[in-house]
Amino acid sequence: MNVVKLELAPGLGRHLRAGHPWVFRKALDKVPKIPPGSVVDLAENGKFVARGYFDPYSAIAVRVLTRNPRQNIDAAFFAQRVKQALAERRSLIDLTDTDSFRLIHGEGDGLPGVVVDLYGRYAVLKLYSAGLTPYRGLIVEALKAAVPELKGILGRDEVGRDDVEEDEGRGAGRMLWGEKAPEVLEILERGAKFGVDAWRGQKTGFFLDQRENRYLIRRLAKGRDVLNCFCFSGGFSVNAALGGAKSVFSVDLDPDAIALARENFTRNGLPAEKHDFLAADVFKLLASFREEGRTFDLIILDPPAFAKSQRAVQAAIDGYASLNRQALGLLRPGGLLATASCSARVSPDDFTGAVKEAAFKAGVDLAMVEERYQPPDHPIRLQFPEGRYLKFYVMVSV
């Protein structure tokens, strides 16, 4: 293993010894001209601190893989990390009626920049750094060894440069190994069936981090009129209907997502024709419902990330406040608001503050009855607070 030695700027070694996995370009004494994926040893005053891989295109120049100077970055390294992550999932998640979960969650599993979602017998691999490209084959082999029942592994486009948004110009996935995945994969989640567009859908095709929250909605929806905003492929909607909701209105800007949501009702033996599906702008729809005087017993808000950069944080907080205020204008007394944020840069306190402001402006008193964050298959290293992104609150109008 060829290793390039890099000297850290004075005083930054402690940050890495404490366990943080990122080294920004400005933290390096000199930035070398070496290929993406080069193994680098980071040193402070000539003393070894950590070992990682290099990315010449990102502001994060090095992502740390180990703080053990005797550990090589090779096939055995990736095999051990994947095997360990799988063992943790199987011990922490009830999989009796579920066949899909996040197998590798980047920094949380000691593999920064690597995401692997398992959908039944297919895995979807997404790499978030150009520095990982040379290791793709080793990761594929590690997955095959750890999950021998896999039929195939599908790869999604990774982003190699900071000036490209994560899903900008997103193309279809490609098979990296095995039997070609169907256009729509069918998965099982808490006994419910869902079609997943792993080839072209957002992220890897489904939002597995909301699994337990979808199941919670199943329990809360009985006898209620439900509005699911930003419904994507109908995960919350299906669970609401399975839980005995009186009616479910599902809205998303993407007509393909709405079509898949309708199909997912049919997959679960639910009469889609008795519920509403609409491809529309959520904000405009909320405004039109307000004019009509239409109200609901349970409103679900699960929007895409509002803050994709630090500069956008305040605008995101304002956006959450505005969205929740509009939704609260449609909530019946005693109704439930299930509201989520997946913006890592918006803290739980900031998000709670936005909802509190929304309630004040809407003239609604709210009480928190559920406060949830990421499930066990999306672990957060304590040394990496940036990995804490999902907030999911259920509030009752009192």
C-alpha positions in Angstrom: 0.0 0.0 0.0 1.5 3.3 -1.1 0.9 6.0 1.4 1.4 9.8 1.0 2.3 11.7 4.2 0.6 15.0 4.8 1.3 17.5 7.6 -1.6 19.1 9.3 -1.7 22.7 10.2 -0.6 23.2 13.9 -3.2 22.3 16.5 -5.6 20.3 14.3 -4.4 16.8 15.3 -6.5 16.9 18.5 -9.7 17.3 16.4 -8.9 14.1 14.5 -7.6 12.1 17.6 -11.0 12.9 19.2 -12.6 11.0 16.2 -13.8 13.6 13.7 -13.5 12.1 10.2 -13.1 15.2 8.0 -10.0 17.2 7.1 -10.6 20.3 5.1 -8.2 21.5 2.5 -7.3 24.6 4.6 -6.2 22.3 7.5 -3.4 20.9 5.4 0.0 22.5 5.4 0.4 21.7 1.7 -2.2 20.2 -0.7 -0.5 17.6 -2.9 -1.2 16.8 -6.5 -2.1 13.2 -6.2 -5.0 11.1 -7.7 -8.4 10.8 -6.1 -8.5 7.9 -3.6 -4.8 8.1 -2.7 -4.2 6.8 0.8 -2.7 9.5 3.0 -1.3 9.5 6.5 -2.0 12.7 8.4 0.7 13.8 10.8 1.2 16.6 13.3 4.7 17.6 14.0 5.8 14.5 12.1 3.7 12.2 14.4 1.0 9.9 12.9 -2.6 11.0 13.7 -4.9 9.3 11.2 -5.1 7.5 7.8 -7.7 8.3 5.1 -8.4 8.8 1.4 -7.8 11.9 -0.6 -10.3 13.9 -2.7 -8.8 16.6 -4.9 -12.2 18.0 -5.9 -13.8 18.5 -2.5 -13.3 21.1 0.2 -13.0 18.0 2.4 -9.6 17.0 1.2 -9.3 13.9 3.3 -11.8 11.6 4.9 -10.5 9.5 7.7 -10.8 5.7 7.6 -8.7 4.7 10.6 -6.6 6.0 13.5 -4.6 2.8 13.6 -1.2 3.1 11.8 -1.1 -0.7 11.4 -4.4 -0.9 9.6 -4.1 -1.2 5.8 -6.8 0.2 3.5 -7.4 -3.0 1.5 -10.0 -5.6 0.7 -9.9 -7.0 4.3 -10.5 -3.5 5.7 -13.7 -2.9 3.7 -14.9 -6.5 4.3 -14.5 -6.0 8.1 -16.4 -2.7 8.1 -19.3 -4.1 6.0 -19.5 -7.2 8.1 -19.6 -5.2 11.4 -22.3 -2.9 10.1 -24.5 -5.8 9.0 -24.1 -7.5 12.4 -25.2 -4.3 14.1 -28.3 -4.0 11.9 -29.3 -7.5 12.6 -29.0 -7.1 16.3 -30.7 -3.7 16.5 -33.5 -3.8 14.0 -36.6 -6.1 14.1 -36.5 -7.7 10.7 -39.3 -10.2 11.1 -41.5 -8.3 8.7 -39.0 -6.0 7.0 -36.4 -6.8 4.3 -34.9 -3.4 3.7 -32.6 -1.2 5.7 -29.5 1.0 5.4 -26.5 -1.3 5.5 -23.8 1.3 5.4 -24.3 4.9 6.7 -21.1 6.7 5.8 -19.3 8.3 8.7 -21.6 6.5 11.2 -20.1 3.1 10.1 -16.5 4.3 9.7 -16.8 4.5 5.9 -17.2 8.2 5.2 -18.9 9.0 1.9 -20.3 5.4 1.4 -24.0 4.7 1.5 -25.5 1.3 0.9 -29.2 0.6 1.1 -30.4 -3.0 1.1 -33.8 -3.5 -0.7 -34.6 -7.1 -0.3 -32.1 -9.1 -2.3 -30.6 -6.0 -4.1 -28.2 -3.5 -2.7 -27.9 0.1 -4.0 -24.4 1.7 -3.6 -24.0 5.5 -3.6 -20.6 7.1 -3.3 -20.4 10.7 -2.2 -16.7 11.4 -3.0 -14.6 11.1 -6.1 -11.9 9.7 -3.7 -14.0 6.5 -3.3 -14.1 5.6 -7.0 -10.9 3.4 -6.8 -12.5 1.5 -4.0 -15.8 0.7 -5.6 -14.8 -2.8 -6.6 -13.6 -3.6 -3.1 -16.8 -2.4 -1.6 -18.8 -4.5 -4.1 -16.8 -7.6 -3.1 -17.3 -6.9 0.6 -21.1 -6.6 0.0 -21.2 -9.9 -1.9 -19.2 -11.7 0.9 -21.3 -10.2 3.7 -24.7 -10.8 2.1 -24.4 -14.0 0.0 -28.2 -13.9 -0.7 -27.8 -10.8 -2.8 -29.0 -11.0 -6.4 -27.4 -7.8 -7.6 -25.7 -4.5 -6.7 -26.8 -1.3 -8.4 -24.7 1.8 -8.4 -26.0 5.4 -8.4 -24.1 8.4 -9.7 -21.7 9.9 -7.2 -20.7 13.6 -7.0 -17.1 14.4 -7.3 -17.1 18.2 -7.1 -18.4 20.8 -4.6 -20.0 22.9 -7.3 -22.5 20.2 -8.3 -25.6 19.7 -6.2 -26.1 16.1 -4.9 -29.0 15.2 -7.2 -28.3 17.7 -10.0 -28.2 16.1 -13.4 -29.0 12.8 -11.8 -28.9 9.9 -14.2 -30.1 6.3 -14.0 -28.2 3.8 -12.0 -26.1 1.0 -13.4 -25.6 -2.6 -12.4 -22.2 -3.1 -10.8 -22.7 -6.8 -10.3 -25.2 -9.6 -10.6 -28.7 -10.0 -12.0 -30.3 -6.8 -13.4 -32.6 -5.2 -11.0 -36.2 -4.7 -12.1 -37.4 -1.2 -13.0 -39.3 -1.2 -9.7 -38.1 -3.3 -6.7 -40.8 -4.5 -4.3 -39.8 -4.4 -0.7 -41.4 -5.3 2.6 -41.5 -2.8 5.5 -43.3 -3.6 8.7 -45.6 -5.9 6.7 -46.4 -3.2 4.1 -45.3 -3.6 0.4 -43.6 -0.7 -1.5 -42.4 -0.3 -5.0 -38.9 1.3 -5.1 -37.5 3.0 -8.1 -33.8 2.3 -7.3 -32.7 3.3 -10.8 -34.0 6.9 -11.0 -35.7 7.7 -7.7 -34.4 10.3 -5.2 -31.3 9.3 -3.3 -31.3 5.5 -3.6 -35.0 5.2 -4.4 -36.7 5.3 -0.9 -36.3 7.0 2.4 -35.5 4.2 4.8 -34.7 6.6 7.6 -38.5 7.2 8.1 -39.4 3.5 8.5 -40.3 3.6 12.2 -42.1 7.0 11.7 -44.2 5.6 8.9 -45.2 2.7 11.3 -46.1 5.3 13.9 -48.4 7.0 11.5 -50.1 3.7 10.9 -51.0 3.6 14.7 -52.1 7.2 14.8 -54.2 7.5 11.6 -57.3 5.5 12.6 -60.5 7.4 11.8 -58.7 10.5 10.7 -58.7 12.6 7.5 -55.0 12.7 6.5 -53.1 15.1 4.3 -49.6 13.9 3.3 -47.5 16.7 1.9 -44.3 15.9 -0.1 -45.6 12.3 -0.2 -43.0 10.9 -2.7 -44.0 7.3 -3.3 -46.6 7.3 -0.6 -44.8 5.7 2.4 -46.7 7.6 5.0 -49.9 7.5 3.0 -50.0 3.7 2.7 -49.4 3.4 6.4 -52.1 5.9 7.2 -54.6 3.9 5.1 -53.4 0.6 6.6 -54.0 2.1 10.0 -57.7 2.8 9.2 -57.6 6.5 8.1 -61.0 7.7 6.9 -59.3 9.4 3.9 -55.8 10.1 2.7 -54.8 13.0 0.4 -51.3 12.6 -1.1 -49.5 15.4 -2.8 -46.1 15.7 -4.4 -44.7 17.9 -7.2 -43.3 14.8 -9.1 -46.0 13.0 -11.2 -43.9 9.9 -11.3 -43.8 9.7 -7.5 -47.6 10.2 -7.4 -48.1 7.4 -9.9 -45.9 5.1 -7.7 -47.8 6.1 -4.6 -51.1 5.1 -6.2 -49.5 1.8 -7.3 -48.3 1.2 -3.7 -51.9 1.5 -2.4 -52.9 -1.2 -4.9 -49.9 -3.4 -3.8 -51.3 -3.4 -0.3 -54.9 -4.2 -1.3 -56.0 -0.6 -0.6 -58.7 1.0 -2.8 -56.7 3.8 -4.4 -59.9 5.2 -5.9 -61.2 6.1 -2.4 -58.3 8.4 -1.7 -56.8 11.4 -3.4 -53.5 11.7 -5.3 -52.3 15.0 -6.8 -49.1 16.1 -8.5 -49.0 19.8 -7.4 -47.0 22.4 -5.6 -47.5 21.8 -1.9 -47.4 25.5 -0.9 -50.0 26.4 -3.6 -52.2 23.5 -2.6 -52.1 24.5 1.1 -53.1 28.1 0.2 -56.0 26.8 -2.0 -57.3 24.5 0.8 -57.2 27.5 3.2 -59.4 29.5 0.8 -61.8 26.5 0.5 -61.9 26.0 4.3 -60.8 22.4 3.9 -59.4 20.9 7.1 -57.7 17.7 8.3 -57.2 15.6 11.4 -53.6 14.6 10.6 -51.2 16.5 8.5 -47.8 15.1 7.5 -44.9 17.4 6.4 -41.8 15.6 5.1 -40.2 18.1 2.7 -36.8 17.8 1.0 -33.8 19.4 2.7 -34.3 23.2 2.8 -30.6 24.0 3.6 -28.0 22.6 1.3 -25.4 25.1 2.4 -24.6 27.0 5.6 -25.6 30.2 3.9 -29.1 28.8 3.4 -29.7 28.0 7.1 -31.7 31.1 8.1 -33.8 30.9 4.9 -34.5 27.2 5.6 -35.6 28.0 9.2 -37.9 30.7 7.8 -39.2 28.2 5.2 -40.0 25.6 7.8 -41.9 28.2 9.8 -43.9 29.3 6.8 -44.7 25.7 5.7 -45.8 24.7 9.2 -47.8 27.8 9.6 -49.7 27.1 6.4 -50.4 23.5 7.5 -51.6 24.5 10.9 -54.2 26.7 9.3 -55.8 23.5 8.0 -55.5 21.4 11.2 -58.7 20.7 13.1 -58.8 21.2 16.9 -57.3 18.1 18.6 -55.6 17.2 15.3 -52.1 16.0 14.9 -49.2 17.6 13.0 -46.3 15.2 12.0 -43.5 17.4 10.8 -40.0 16.5 9.7 -36.7 18.1 8.7 -33.8 16.3 7.0 -31.6 19.4 6.9 -28.5 18.5 8.8 -27.5 22.2 9.1 -30.8 23.0 10.9 -30.4 21.9 14.5 -33.3 20.3 16.5 -33.6 23.5 18.5 -33.8 25.7 15.4 -36.4 23.3 13.9 -38.5 23.3 17.1 -38.2 27.1 17.2 -39.5 27.3 13.6 -42.6 25.1 14.5 -43.2 27.2 17.6 -43.1 30.4 15.6 -45.5 28.8 13.1 -47.9 27.9 15.9 -47.8 31.4 17.3 -48.6 33.0 13.9 -51.3 30.5 13.2 -52.9 31.0 16.6 -52.6 27.3 17.5 -51.4 25.8 20.8 -49.3 22.7 20.2 -48.0 20.0 22.6 -45.2 17.6 21.6 -46.3 14.0 21.9 -43.5 12.3 19.9 -39.9 13.4 19.3 -37.8 11.2 17.1 -34.5 11.2 15.3 -32.6 8.7 13.2 -33.2 5.0 13.5 -30.4 2.5 14.4 -29.4 1.8 10.8 -28.5 5.5 10.4 -26.0 5.7 13.3 -24.5 9.0 14.5 -20.9 9.0 15.8 -20.7 11.2 18.8 -17.6 12.7 17.4 -19.4 13.6 14.2 -22.4 15.9 15.1 -22.8 16.8 11.4 -24.3 13.3 11.0 -27.3 14.2 13.0 -29.9 15.3 10.4 -33.3 13.8 10.8 -35.9 15.4 13.1 -39.5 14.1 13.3 -42.0 15.5 15.7 -45.6 14.7 16.3 -47.6 17.5 17.9 -51.2 17.7 19.0 -53.4 20.8 18.7 -54.6 21.5 22.2 
